[in-house]
Amino acid sequence: MSIDGIWTGEVYGPWGWESRGIFVFEKGRVVGGDNKQYTMGSYKESGDRVTGELKIHYYGPPGALFGERKVESVVQLEATVAGDMMEGLVIRPDKPSSDLHYRLHRRTDLQNHLSPEAR
């Protein structure tokens, strides 16, 4: 099953699950963001596993991702998909002890919203 679609994301932080915006997965590419950051990257699927590499860029004041304020971070994505839920870790290779737990919820797939010519 393809994960292509529109997903909403959450990261587990000190106050529980916090919203982290919307993400579009399509044919190996992911883009998304929220009111403080945008994310771009690529992913691969293998069965119910998803791996990828993402670049997170903060605009305005830098975000405190991984306990430090940076304008840009490169992270790795590891997840398991079960139905309309994707759950896993965001890993910063240069800070392996600071993994973040995240989950995404599929809101819709993309195929249902494309014109017949685009399918």
C-alpha positions in Angstrom: 0.0 0.0 0.0 1.4 3.4 -1.0 1.6 6.2 1.6 1.1 8.8 -1.1 -1.3 11.3 0.4 -1.9 14.2 2.8 -0.9 13.6 6.4 -1.0 15.6 9.6 1.9 15.3 12.0 2.5 15.3 15.7 5.8 15.1 17.7 5.9 13.8 21.3 7.2 16.6 23.5 7.3 17.5 27.2 3.6 18.3 27.2 2.5 15.2 25.2 1.6 15.1 21.5 2.1 18.5 19.8 0.8 19.3 16.3 3.6 19.7 13.7 1.6 20.6 10.6 0.7 19.0 7.3 2.8 16.8 5.0 2.3 15.6 1.5 3.9 12.3 0.5 4.0 11.7 -3.2 6.2 9.3 -5.3 9.2 9.3 -3.0 9.1 13.0 -2.2 7.7 14.7 1.0 7.0 18.4 1.5 5.2 20.1 4.4 5.3 22.4 7.3 3.5 24.5 9.8 3.4 28.1 11.0 7.2 28.1 11.9 8.9 25.6 9.6 8.9 23.9 6.2 10.2 20.5 5.5 11.4 18.9 2.2 12.9 15.5 1.6 12.6 12.0 0.1 11.4 8.7 1.4 11.4 5.0 0.5 8.8 2.4 1.3 9.4 -1.3 2.0 6.4 -3.2 3.1 5.0 -1.4 6.2 8.4 0.4 6.8 9.2 4.0 5.6 12.7 5.5 5.7 13.8 8.9 4.5 15.9 12.0 4.8 14.3 15.4 5.5 15.6 19.0 5.7 13.8 21.1 8.2 14.1 24.9 7.8 12.7 27.4 10.4 11.7 30.8 9.3 11.5 33.7 11.8 13.1 32.8 15.1 14.8 29.4 14.9 13.0 26.5 16.5 14.3 24.5 19.4 14.3 21.2 17.7 16.4 18.6 19.5 17.0 21.0 22.4 18.9 23.6 20.4 18.0 26.6 18.3 18.9 26.0 14.7 17.6 27.5 11.4 18.1 24.3 9.5 18.4 20.6 10.5 18.9 17.5 8.4 17.1 14.5 9.9 16.4 10.8 9.1 12.9 9.3 9.3 12.1 5.8 10.4 8.5 4.7 10.6 6.0 1.9 10.6 2.7 2.3 8.8 -0.5 0.6 10.0 -3.6 1.7 8.1 -3.9 5.4 8.2 -1.3 5.9 11.0 2.5 6.2 10.5 4.6 6.2 13.7 8.3 6.3 14.3 11.4 8.3 15.0 13.0 11.5 13.7 16.7 11.1 14.1 19.4 13.7 13.8 22.5 11.7 12.7 24.9 14.1 14.5 22.9 13.8 17.8 21.7 10.2 18.0 20.7 10.4 21.6 18.0 13.0 20.9 15.6 11.0 18.7 12.0 12.4 18.6 8.9 10.2 18.5 6.3 11.3 15.9 3.1 10.1 14.4 1.3 11.0 11.3 -2.4 10.5 10.4 -3.5 10.1 6.7 -6.2 12.6 5.9 -6.7 11.7 2.3 -4.9 10.0 -0.6 -3.9 12.0 -3.7 -5.3 9.7 -6.3 -9.0 10.6 -5.5 -8.3 14.3 -6.1 -6.5 14.2 -9.4 -8.1 14.8 -12.7 -8.3 11.8 -15.0 -5.5 13.3 -17.2 -3.1 13.5 -14.2 -3.6 9.9 -13.0 
